[in-house]
Amino acid sequence: MGLGYVGCVSSACLAEIGHNVLGVDRDQHKIEMIAQGQSPFYEPGLTELVQRNVEAKRLRAGALTREAVAEADVMLLCVGTPSQVNGNIDLGQLHRVAAEIADLVGERSKPLVIAVRSTVFPGTCEALLSSVFSDKPSVHLVSNPEFLREGAAVKDFMEPSLLVVGGTSDVASAIVAGLYSALPVEAEIVSLRTAEMIKYTCNAYHAVKVGFANEIGSLASALGVDPMQVMATMCKDTKLNTSAAYMKPGFAFGGSCLPKDLRALTFRASRLDVKLPLLESVLPSNDEHLRRGIRAVLALPGKRVGIFGLAFKEDTDDLRESPIIALVEFLLGKGRETRIYDPHIRLEAIYGSNLSFVVSALPHIGRLMVKSVEELLTDTDAIVIAQKPSAAMLATLQASGKPTLDLTKLAAMEQNEA
């Protein structure tokens, strides 16, 4: 459904790997072009695929009829979801197509899997299922977002880097994943809303990467440094830089490097009259995440809070710019009795800038620290896990039976509550 970039490429490529495909579009010109074995727009390699598969009778284009719906096993919705004036997406085309399908499904008993390839916000498929298809028990909805770049769409389809399928029915998800079984990729089967969100996440990340590279390039050039060499060298590190490292939602970042270096970078850029709005927004973003954590802690019952962890992350005693210290400062200011246990911190053993930072922020830190987790669990109303504990420690904390907030999973917890 829809023969634009996504729909036409998907149609031709699915036909190429052996499926019988009907392409549907309201634009009669697109229908006629495909019937003639031509692509309605330029995309490298697409015309050859269309021509070959039209001749092989695996690909055809036409109208959506009751017979077509009756014969279909899977319908892929590839219609546009353009921006409205306020920035929200316009689901008009999607709703129209869904209504057309619902009118033609009739009393069909054989399952019909509808896979939404269009970019839609989480909850869209659920809304369609509960409204347009509420009286169509044979219809199963799946989110199957596309990851096709214009100019490389055919190659991206045939050599996919990611295949995501999400649905409320395992059978329906398996059917859609099976469409791509001839391709060199393993399907990631996720929940319906997760699949919808992944598409936005990927595009947002791509935009951030472009903006990041451009800002680093601008600053490097202003400093007389080769920006291409900087970024090419950075990308050589696939363990920390171009990798899954740091890509897990959790608590705010801190430590002796990231906050300090971001401040220095943006300060020097300002002196060179180079605006870096993306990099300038990182520390405010981190501060806002810290505030989300503070609000979550304040929502815990009772006045006595036990905090596990004080260093900026686990397996270190580095207290410099730890967001947990900022959290403790705020709790004390709000009258919360606070006790802290960190298995790697002995106040008598820390010194230098590490010691001066914590003493400056928390002059009475010695009164707040306890020497064992057992002490932490005594005379407290709730527990806050501020850094990742060992499995044994986590079991001990959970066994207390007290209300517990795990800040290392703050974003995940917020999602579940929502």
N, C-alpha and C positions, 0 to 999 in steps of 0.2 A: 504494500500500500504506500504509494509515493515513489516516483522515479526521478528524484533529484540525485545529488551526488551519492548519498548513502543508499537510497533505494535501488538505483540503477546499478551501482557497483555490486551491491549485495546480490541482486538478481542474477547478474552475469556470472559472478564468481560461484554462487551456489549451483547454478546450472553447470558450470565448468567442472565441479567436483561430483556431478552425477545426479543432481536433483531435477525434478520437473518443476519449472517456475513460471508463474503467471505474474507479470508486472502490471500494476493498475495505477492510473493517474488521471486527474481531471483534464490535464493538458493534452489535447488530441495530437498536437505536434510531436510530443514525446512518444506517444503510442505509435504513430506512423513511422517515426525514425527507427524505432526498435524493430518494427515489423519489416523494415527494409534492411535490417542487419547493421544499423548504424547507431552510434552513441549520440544522444541528444546534446552532448557537451563534450569538450575536449578533456580527456584524462588519459595519460599514457597507458597504452595497452588495452584500453577498455573497448574500443571499436572492434579490435580483433576478437575479443572474447564474445561480444554481442553477436558478431557475424557468424562465428563458428557455432555457437549454441543455438541461434535461430535456425541455421541450416540443419543442425542435428535434431531440431524440434524439441529441445529441452527447455528453450526459452521462448516465450511469446508474451505479447502485451495486449491488453484489452480492457473491457469494462468489468466492473464487479457485478456479478449476477448471482442469483440464488443457487444456480448450478455450480458456479465456481466456489462459493462458500461451502456447499455440500461436499465437494470433492477434496477440499483442502484439509491437510493434516495440521499445518502450521500457517499462521498469517503473521507476517512481519510488518509492523507499523513504522514507516520511515518518513513520516510527514514532518514538516517544519514546525519548530516552536520558537518563533521570533520574539524579540524583545518588545515589550510595551513601552510607552513613554516613561513610566515610573521605574523601569528596569525589570519588572516582573516578566515572566514568560507568558506568551499568548498560547493557550491550549485550544484555541478555536478549531484548528484543523484536526487535532487529535480527537476532540469530542465529536466532531462531525463524522469522521471516519468510523469511530467506535459505534455511533448511532446507526450508521448505514449497515455495519456488520450485524448489529443486534437485530435490525429489522429483517435481515436475510437468513439469520440462523434458524429461525422457525423452531420446530420441535425436534431438532437434531438430537439423537441419542449418542452418537459417536463423539468422543471428546474432541474439542477444537482448542488448540493451544494458540493464544494470541501473544506474540512477543513484541514488546515495545522497544524499538531501536532508537527512537527519538530521545533527545535529551530532556528529561523531565525531573522535577523536584521530588524528593522522597515523599511518598504518600499518594502520588498521582495514580499509580496502578491500583492501589487499594480503593481509591475513590471511584475509579471506573468500574471496578468489580462490584462495589456495593451500590452503584447507581445505574449505570447504563446496562450492565450485565447481571443485575440482581436477580432477575427471573430467568436466567439462562444457565442452568446447572451444568450444561455440557461445556461451558466456556471456562478455560483456565488461563489466567494472565501471568506472564513472565516478563521480567525486565532483562533485556539483552543489549546493553549499550554498545555502540560502535566506537572504535578507536582508529578511524581512518583519516589520514591527512590528505587534503587535496593536493594533487600532483604526485602522490605516491599511494593512492587509495587501493589500487589493485594489488600492489606488492604488500601493503599492510594487511589486506584481507587474506591473501594466500600465505603470507608468512607472519602470522599474528604474534605480537609480543605479549598480549593479554587477551583472554577470553573470559568474560564474566556472565554468569547466568544466575538470576535470582527469582525465586517464586515462592508461593505458598504451598505448592504441590511438588513433591519430590519427583513424581512421574513426569509432570509437565516440564520441570527443569531438565530432567534427563533427556527428554525428547528434543528440546531445543539444543542442548549441548551436543546431542548426537548428529545434528545437522553439520557440525564442523569436525566430525571424527576423522575425516580424510586429511585434515590440516595438522601441521606439526606443533600442536599446542594442547595443553591439558586444561580443561575447563575449570574455572574457579566457581564452585557452586556456593552461593551465599543467600542471605535472606533477600526478600523483595526490596525492602528499603535500602539495604546495603548496596545492592546493585545500582539503584538509582543514584545513590550518593557517590559511588566510586567514579562515575563519569564526571561529575562536577569537581571532585577532588583532583582527578588527573588534570583536567583543564586548568584549574586554579594553580596547580603546582607548575605546570608548563609556563603559565603566565608569570609566576613568581621567578622561575628560572631565567626567563628572558629578561625580565626587569632587573634581576640581580646581576646577570652578566653585563647588561648595559651600564648599570651604575658603577660596577667595579671597573669596567672598561673606561668610563668617563673619568673616574678618579685616577686610574693608572696613567691615562694619557696626560692629564693635568700635572702629574708628578714626573713625567718624562719616562714612564715605564711602558714596555710593550704589553698591551692588554691581551693580545692573542697568546703570548707566551705564558702570561700569568694564568689564564683560564685553562689552557691546554695542559699545563703542568698540574694544576689543581685537580683536573679530571683524571690524572694518572692514578690517583689514590682512590681505589674502588672499595677500600675497607671502611673509611670514614666519610669521604666526600661524596662520591657518586655511588651511594649504597643505601642500605636500609638503616644504617646507624642514625640515631637520634630521631627516627621517624615513628616514635611511639608516643601517643598522648599521655601526659602525666602532669607533674607539678611544674611550677615556674623554674627556669634555669637560673644558675648563679655561679659562684666560684670566682677564681682569680683571673680568668681569661676572658670569657665571653662578654660580660658587661663592660669591663675595662677597655677591651679592644674595639667594641662597637662605639663606645663614647669617643675614643681617640680617632677612629676612622671618620666619624661624622663631624667631629671638631675640625680636623685638618681639612676636610672637604669644604666646610663653611669658610675657612680662611682663603680657600682658592676660588670662592664663589661658584662651587659645584654643588648643585642641589641633589641630594640623594633621598628622595621621599620614602622609598621602600626601606632602605637601611635605617633611616631616622625613625621609622615606625616600629622597629623590632623591640626596642626597650619599652616603649609605651604599651605594646601588645603584651609583653611579659609582665608588666606591672598590672595590667587588667586581669591577667590570669591569676596572679597572686591575690588580687582582690576577690576573685571568684572563690578561691580557696578559703580566704578569711571568712567570707559570708557563709560558706558551708560549715566551717568550724563553729561559728557563732550560733548556728542553728542546732547544734548538738544540745541534748538536755543537760541540766546541771551547771554548776559554776566552777567545778574542779576538773581541769583538763590535763590528761597525761599525754605527752608527746614522745613518740619514738623517733629518734633521729634529730640531729641538730646540724651536722655538716651538710654541705650543699648537695651531696649525693652519697650513696652507700660506699663502704670500703675505703673511706678516707677520713682524716680528721681535719680537713681544710674547712674552716669556718668563714673564710672571706666571702662577703656578699652572698651568704647563704640566705635564700628566701625564707627559710624556716625561722631565722633570727628576726626578720621583719614581721613574720607571723606572730612570734612570741611577744615582740614589742607591742603589737596591736592588742593582743589578748590581755596583756597586763594593763594596758591603758583602759580597757573596757571592764576591768575589775575581775577578770577570770583568774582564779588560783591555778598556777601552771607548774607542772613537774615535767622534767625532761630526762630521758635516758638515751644515750648514744653509746653503743658497745665499743666504739673506737676512740672515744674522747676521754682523756684524763686531763683535767684542767692544769694539774701540776706539771704536765709534760709538754704542753703547747707553749710557744714563745713567739717573739717577733711580731710581725704584722698580723699573724694569725691570732695571737693573744690580744693585741691592741684593738683589733676590729671588734671582737666579741665583747670585750670589756667596755669599749666605747658605746656600743649599742645596748648592752645589758650589764650595767655596773654590778648588779647583784647576782650574776650568773651562778656563783657558787651555791647560793641558797636554792636555786631552781633545779640543779642537776641532782639526780639520784644515782646510786652505784649499781643498781640491779633492776632487771625488769620486774622482779617481784615487788620492789619498792614502788615502781611506777604504777603498778596495778592496785596498790593500796591507797585508799583515801582519794580515789579519783572517780568522777562520775562518767567520764567518757574517754575514749582513747583515739588519738590521731596518729596514723602511720604516715610519717613525713618523708621517709626514705625506704627503699625496698629492703624488707627484712629477709633473713634466711628462712627456709621452709620451717625449720624447727621453731624459730622465733615467732613466725606468723601464727603457727599453731598455738603457741603459748598465749599470744595476744588475743586470739579469737576465743580461746578456751575460757577467758575471763568472763565471758557473757555480757560484757559491758558494750554499750553503743560504740561502734567503731567506724571511723571515717578514714579511708585509705586515699591520701592525697596523690599517691603515685598512679592512681587510676581515676583521678578526678574527672577527666573528660568522659571516660566510659561510664562512670556512675551517673553523671549528669544526663547522659543519653538515655540510660535505663530509666531514670526517674521521669524524664520527659515522655 
